[in-house]
Amino acid sequence: MLNTLLEAFSLLSRLDSQVVAIVWLSFKVALATVTLATLIGLPFGALVAVASFPGRGAVTVFLNAMMGLPSVVVGVIVYLILSRSGPFGDMGLLYSPTAMVMAQTVLVVPLIAALTRQIVEDAWRTYATEFRSMHFSLRHSVAALLYDCRYSLVVAVLAGAGRSLSEVGAVMIVGGNIEGYTRVMTTAIALETAKGDLPLSLALGMVLLTLVLLLNTGAYHLRLWAMRKYG
Protein backbone atom coordinates (compact mmCIF):
# COMPACT_ATOMS: atom_id res chain seq x y z
CA MET A 1 0.00 0.00 0.00
CA LEU A 2 2.81 2.43 0.90
CA ASN A 3 4.66 1.67 -2.34
CA THR A 4 1.48 2.28 -4.34
CA LEU A 5 0.97 5.61 -2.62
CA LEU A 6 4.58 6.66 -3.22
CA GLU A 7 4.33 5.72 -6.91
CA ALA A 8 1.12 7.73 -7.20
CA PHE A 9 2.78 10.79 -5.68
CA SER A 10 5.73 10.26 -8.03
CA LEU A 11 3.41 10.33 -11.05
CA LEU A 12 1.93 13.60 -9.84
CA SER A 13 5.19 15.24 -8.84
CA ARG A 14 6.85 14.65 -12.20
CA LEU A 15 3.69 15.56 -14.13
CA ASP A 16 3.46 12.22 -15.90
CA SER A 17 2.36 12.77 -19.50
CA GLN A 18 -0.44 10.22 -19.29
CA VAL A 19 -1.86 11.80 -16.14
CA VAL A 20 -1.64 15.30 -17.63
CA ALA A 21 -3.37 14.20 -20.85
CA ILE A 22 -6.23 12.53 -18.98
CA VAL A 23 -6.72 15.44 -16.58
CA TRP A 24 -6.59 17.98 -19.44
CA LEU A 25 -9.25 16.11 -21.44
CA SER A 26 -11.40 15.89 -18.30
CA PHE A 27 -11.11 19.66 -17.91
CA LYS A 28 -12.07 20.34 -21.52
CA VAL A 29 -15.08 18.02 -21.43
CA ALA A 30 -16.24 19.42 -18.09
CA LEU A 31 -15.80 23.03 -19.23
CA ALA A 32 -17.77 22.47 -22.43
CA THR A 33 -20.47 20.61 -20.52
CA VAL A 34 -20.85 23.25 -17.81
CA THR A 35 -20.91 26.07 -20.37
CA LEU A 36 -23.72 24.44 -22.35
CA ALA A 37 -25.62 23.35 -19.25
CA THR A 38 -25.39 26.86 -17.77
CA LEU A 39 -26.64 28.52 -20.94
CA ILE A 40 -29.63 26.15 -20.96
CA GLY A 41 -30.24 25.50 -17.27
CA LEU A 42 -30.09 29.03 -15.82
CA PRO A 43 -32.72 30.68 -18.04
CA PHE A 44 -34.93 27.59 -18.08
CA GLY A 45 -34.88 27.23 -14.29
CA ALA A 46 -35.58 30.94 -13.83
CA LEU A 47 -38.43 30.81 -16.34
CA VAL A 48 -40.07 27.93 -14.48
CA ALA A 49 -39.70 29.90 -11.23
CA VAL A 50 -41.28 33.11 -12.55
CA ALA A 51 -43.76 32.09 -15.25
CA SER A 52 -47.28 30.94 -14.54
CA PHE A 53 -48.46 28.20 -16.90
CA PRO A 54 -50.49 24.96 -16.80
CA GLY A 55 -48.40 22.04 -15.61
CA ARG A 56 -45.83 24.17 -13.82
CA GLY A 57 -45.96 21.90 -10.78
CA ALA A 58 -45.37 18.84 -12.96
CA VAL A 59 -42.36 20.53 -14.60
CA THR A 60 -40.94 21.33 -11.16
CA VAL A 61 -41.37 17.75 -10.00
CA PHE A 62 -39.82 16.50 -13.24
CA LEU A 63 -36.78 18.75 -12.83
CA ASN A 64 -36.25 17.61 -9.26
CA ALA A 65 -36.60 13.98 -10.28
CA MET A 66 -34.13 14.40 -13.14
CA MET A 67 -31.46 15.52 -10.67
CA GLY A 68 -31.14 11.85 -9.73
CA LEU A 69 -31.23 10.54 -13.30
CA PRO A 70 -29.00 7.45 -13.58
CA SER A 71 -26.03 8.25 -15.77
CA VAL A 72 -26.03 4.83 -17.46
CA VAL A 73 -29.59 5.43 -18.67
CA VAL A 74 -28.50 8.71 -20.25
CA GLY A 75 -25.51 6.95 -21.74
CA VAL A 76 -27.68 4.30 -23.40
CA ILE A 77 -30.13 6.89 -24.77
CA VAL A 78 -27.37 9.09 -26.23
CA TYR A 79 -25.65 5.95 -27.57
CA LEU A 80 -28.83 4.93 -29.42
CA ILE A 81 -29.25 8.44 -30.84
CA LEU A 82 -25.64 8.61 -32.08
CA SER A 83 -25.24 4.99 -33.19
CA ARG A 84 -25.23 4.03 -36.87
CA SER A 85 -28.93 3.14 -36.76
CA GLY A 86 -29.84 6.27 -34.79
CA PRO A 87 -31.14 9.59 -36.14
CA PHE A 88 -27.70 11.25 -35.87
CA GLY A 89 -25.60 8.22 -36.75
CA ASP A 90 -24.36 9.77 -40.01
CA MET A 91 -22.58 12.52 -38.04
CA GLY A 92 -20.05 10.03 -36.65
CA LEU A 93 -20.09 11.49 -33.15
CA LEU A 94 -20.17 8.25 -31.19
CA TYR A 95 -16.99 7.48 -29.24
CA SER A 96 -15.83 11.08 -29.34
CA PRO A 97 -15.43 13.90 -26.79
CA THR A 98 -18.45 15.58 -28.39
CA ALA A 99 -20.63 12.59 -27.51
CA MET A 100 -19.31 12.74 -23.95
CA VAL A 101 -20.21 16.43 -23.70
CA MET A 102 -23.70 15.70 -25.02
CA ALA A 103 -24.32 12.95 -22.46
CA GLN A 104 -22.96 14.99 -19.57
CA THR A 105 -25.01 18.03 -20.61
CA VAL A 106 -28.18 15.94 -20.40
CA LEU A 107 -27.18 15.02 -16.85
CA VAL A 108 -26.07 18.47 -15.69
CA VAL A 109 -28.84 20.65 -17.16
CA PRO A 110 -31.57 19.31 -14.80
CA LEU A 111 -29.29 19.83 -11.79
CA ILE A 112 -28.52 23.46 -12.65
CA ALA A 113 -32.11 24.15 -13.72
CA ALA A 114 -33.62 22.69 -10.54
CA LEU A 115 -31.24 24.60 -8.26
CA THR A 116 -31.81 27.78 -10.27
CA ARG A 117 -35.57 27.39 -10.01
CA GLN A 118 -35.41 27.15 -6.23
CA ILE A 119 -33.02 30.09 -5.84
CA VAL A 120 -34.91 32.37 -8.24
CA GLU A 121 -38.31 31.36 -6.88
CA ASP A 122 -37.26 32.45 -3.38
CA ALA A 123 -36.15 35.83 -4.77
CA TRP A 124 -39.32 36.12 -6.88
CA ARG A 125 -41.48 35.95 -3.75
CA THR A 126 -39.66 39.05 -2.50
CA TYR A 127 -39.70 41.08 -5.71
CA ALA A 128 -42.87 39.92 -7.48
CA THR A 129 -45.09 42.79 -6.32
CA GLU A 130 -42.42 45.38 -7.08
CA PHE A 131 -41.74 44.01 -10.56
CA ARG A 132 -45.44 43.89 -11.39
CA SER A 133 -45.92 47.47 -10.26
CA MET A 134 -43.13 48.52 -12.63
CA HIS A 135 -44.73 46.44 -15.42
CA PHE A 136 -41.69 44.25 -15.95
CA SER A 137 -42.11 41.75 -18.75
CA LEU A 138 -41.40 38.08 -18.14
CA ARG A 139 -38.07 38.38 -19.95
CA HIS A 140 -37.01 41.41 -17.93
CA SER A 141 -38.08 39.76 -14.67
CA VAL A 142 -36.06 36.64 -15.44
CA ALA A 143 -33.00 38.69 -16.43
CA ALA A 144 -33.22 40.90 -13.32
CA LEU A 145 -33.59 37.94 -10.96
CA LEU A 146 -30.73 36.04 -12.58
CA TYR A 147 -28.51 39.06 -12.06
CA ASP A 148 -29.68 39.65 -8.50
CA CYS A 149 -29.09 35.98 -7.58
CA ARG A 150 -25.82 35.68 -9.51
CA TYR A 151 -23.66 34.73 -6.53
CA SER A 152 -26.04 32.03 -5.36
CA LEU A 153 -26.35 30.77 -8.92
CA VAL A 154 -22.59 30.33 -9.15
CA VAL A 155 -23.04 27.66 -6.48
CA ALA A 156 -25.47 25.85 -8.81
CA VAL A 157 -22.97 26.06 -11.67
CA LEU A 158 -20.16 24.72 -9.46
CA ALA A 159 -22.43 21.85 -8.42
CA GLY A 160 -22.90 21.09 -12.10
CA ALA A 161 -19.13 21.15 -12.62
CA GLY A 162 -18.69 18.67 -9.79
CA ARG A 163 -21.26 16.35 -11.32
CA SER A 164 -19.57 16.57 -14.69
CA LEU A 165 -16.09 15.82 -13.35
CA SER A 166 -17.23 12.85 -11.29
CA GLU A 167 -19.48 11.26 -13.94
CA VAL A 168 -18.44 7.84 -15.21
CA GLY A 169 -21.34 5.73 -16.52
CA ALA A 170 -22.55 7.81 -19.46
CA VAL A 171 -19.10 8.85 -20.69
CA MET A 172 -17.92 5.26 -20.56
CA ILE A 173 -20.80 4.19 -22.81
CA VAL A 174 -20.69 6.98 -25.40
CA GLY A 175 -16.97 7.73 -25.23
CA GLY A 176 -15.63 4.20 -25.26
CA ASN A 177 -12.71 5.09 -22.95
CA ILE A 178 -10.29 5.28 -25.89
CA GLU A 179 -6.73 5.97 -24.76
CA GLY A 180 -5.50 9.38 -25.80
CA TYR A 181 -8.90 10.40 -27.18
CA THR A 182 -11.87 9.85 -24.84
CA ARG A 183 -10.24 8.65 -21.63
CA VAL A 184 -11.10 10.98 -18.74
CA MET A 185 -10.27 10.67 -15.05
CA THR A 186 -13.28 8.63 -13.97
CA THR A 187 -13.14 6.14 -16.83
CA ALA A 188 -9.35 5.83 -16.50
CA ILE A 189 -9.68 5.10 -12.78
CA ALA A 190 -12.21 2.36 -13.47
CA LEU A 191 -10.08 0.79 -16.20
CA GLU A 192 -6.69 1.04 -14.50
CA THR A 193 -8.06 -0.36 -11.24
CA ALA A 194 -9.43 -3.37 -13.14
CA LYS A 195 -6.05 -3.80 -14.86
CA GLY A 196 -4.22 -3.58 -11.55
CA ASP A 197 -2.42 -0.28 -12.25
CA LEU A 198 -3.21 1.10 -8.83
CA PRO A 199 -0.61 3.93 -8.77
CA LEU A 200 -2.16 5.57 -11.83
CA SER A 201 -5.69 5.05 -10.48
CA LEU A 202 -4.71 6.52 -7.14
CA ALA A 203 -2.95 9.50 -8.74
CA LEU A 204 -6.01 10.32 -10.84
CA GLY A 205 -8.25 9.74 -7.86
CA MET A 206 -6.28 12.26 -5.80
CA VAL A 207 -6.55 14.84 -8.58
CA LEU A 208 -10.29 14.24 -8.91
CA LEU A 209 -10.91 14.46 -5.17
CA THR A 210 -8.86 17.64 -4.95
CA LEU A 211 -10.84 19.26 -7.74
CA VAL A 212 -14.20 18.29 -6.23
CA LEU A 213 -13.11 19.56 -2.81
CA LEU A 214 -11.91 22.84 -4.34
CA LEU A 215 -15.24 23.30 -6.12
CA ASN A 216 -17.22 22.67 -2.96
CA THR A 217 -14.94 24.89 -0.88
CA GLY A 218 -15.23 27.67 -3.45
CA ALA A 219 -19.02 27.38 -3.50
CA TYR A 220 -19.21 27.45 0.30
CA HIS A 221 -17.01 30.52 0.71
CA LEU A 222 -18.65 32.35 -2.18
CA ARG A 223 -22.04 31.89 -0.59
CA LEU A 224 -20.75 33.09 2.80
CA TRP A 225 -19.20 36.15 1.16
CA ALA A 226 -22.40 36.97 -0.70
CA MET A 227 -24.47 36.60 2.47
CA ARG A 228 -22.15 38.94 4.39
CA LYS A 229 -22.11 41.52 1.59
CA TYR A 230 -25.75 41.46 0.57
CA GLY A 231 -27.43 39.93 3.61
N, C-alpha and C positions, 0 to 999 in steps of 0.2 A: 504493500500500500504506500509506504514512504517513497519507494523508488518511482512508483507511478506518479505520485504528486510532484516529485522533483523533476521528472521528465516533462510533466505538463508545464511547470513553471519555466523550464528551459525553453520549451517551444514558444512561450509567450515573451520571454525576455529577449530572445534573438529574433523576434518577429518572423517566425517561420512562414515561408511563402504560401504554403497551403492554408495555414490558419488565416493569414491576411486576406487571401483571395476569398475564402468562405465568408469571413466577417464582412468584407467589402460588398459582396453580392447581397448578403443579408440586409445591409444598410440600404442599398439601392432599391431592393424590392420593398422594404418597409417604408422608405421615403415615398416611393411612387404610390404605394397603397394608401398611406395616410393622407397624402395630398388629394387623391381622388375621393377617398371616403369623407374627408373634411368638406370638400366642395359640394358633395351630395348630401351628407348627413346633417351638417349645420343648418342650412336653409330648410331642409325637409322637416327636421325636428322642430325648428322654430315655427314653421307654418302649421304643423299639427297642434302646437301649443296655443297659437293665437287664433287660428281660423275656427269658425263654427260651421260644421257641415254634417250631414247624416253619416252615421257610421264612425264618427270620430273616436268614440270609446273603443270600438273594435280595432281601429288602427293603432290606438295606444297599446291595447293588449297584445296585438300582433308584434309591435316593435319590442315590447318588453320580452315577449317569448322568444323572439329572434336573437336576443342577446345570448341565449344559451344554445344556439343552433350548433349541432355537432359538425365539426369541421370535415369529417369524412363524408358526410352527406353532401355538403357543398362541393367537395372534391369530385364525387361521383357525378353530380349534376353538371358541373363545368366540364368534366371529362367527356360526358355524352354530347354536350353542345359543341365541343371543339374536335371531337373524334371525326374520322373520315366519313362516317355515316351521319354525322350531326349537321345542323344547319350552317355552321361556320367551319366545317371541316376543310374546305378548299383554301382557307387562309393559312393553314399550316402552323397554327399557334400552339398546338399541344406539345408538351415537353419543352417549354420555353419559359424564360422569366416573365414574359407577358401573360402567359396562362396563370402563373403563380400570382401575379398582381391581381388578375381578374378574380381568382378564387378568394384571395385574402380580402379584396374590396367588398365582396359579397358578405364576408364575415364581419368586417369592421364597420360598415355603414350602419347596420342596426344598432350597434353599441353606441356609436357617436350620436346617432339620431335620437335614441331613447334618452341618453343622458342630457342632450340638448333640450329635448322636449320638457324634461322635468325642471331644468334650470330656468329656461325661458318662461315656462308656465308660472313658476313662483314669482318671477319679476312682473309678468303680465297682470297678476292679481293686484300688484301695487300700482301699476301705471295705466291700467285699462281705462279708468274713468277720465284721467287726464288726457290720454291720447284721443279718446272719443270726443272730448270737448274741443280739441284742436283739429278735429276732422282728419286725423291721420288715416291714410289708406292702409290696406292690409300690407302692402309691400313696404311702406314707410315704417309701419309698426314693427314688422319683422326685422328690418335693417337696424332700427333704433335699439331694439332689445338685444340683438346680437352684439351690437357695439357696447351697450351698457354692461352686458354679462361676459365681456370678452375674456376677463381673467379666469372666471369660473369655467368658461368653455375650453380654455387651454387644457384644463384638467381632463376634460372629455377627450380631447385630441390625444393627449399623452396616454390615456387609457387605451385608445385605439392603437397607438404605436406599440404599447406593451403587448397587446393581443397579436398584432402582426408579427412581432419579433419572436414570440413564443409559439406560434402556430406550426404544427407539423403534419397533421393528417391530410389536409387539402393539398398542400404544396408537394407532398410526397406523391400523391396520385396524379396531379396534373403536370408536375415538373419532372418527375421521373428520377430525381436525385442523380443527375448526370454530372460526373466529376468535371470541374472546370467550367460548367455551364449553368446548371440549375441546382447545385448543391449549396444549401444554406446551413446555418448553424444547427437548427433543430434536426433536419434530415441527416446531416453529417454525424451528429451525436448518436442518432438511432443506428445508423449503419456501422459506424466505427466501433460502437459498443458490441454489436452483434459479431463483428469481425475479431474482436478482442484487442483492438487498438485503444486501450483505455487512456493512455496519456493524451492523445489527440482529443478524445471525447471529453476528458476532464478539462483540458485547456479551453475548448469551445464552450463547455458548460460554465466555466468561471467567467468568460467574457459575457455570455448571455445573462447570467445572474447579475453581473455588475451593471449591465445596461438596464435591466428591468428595475434594479434597485435605484439607479440614478433617475430613471423616469418617475418612479413613485416618490422619491425624495423631492425631486423638482416640483412635482404636482402639489405635494403637501406644503412645501414652503411658499410656493406661489399663491396658494389659497390663503395661507396665513397672512402673507403680505397684503393681499387684496382686501382681506377682512380688516386689517389694521388701518389701511389707507382709506377705504371707502365705507367701513362699518358693515 
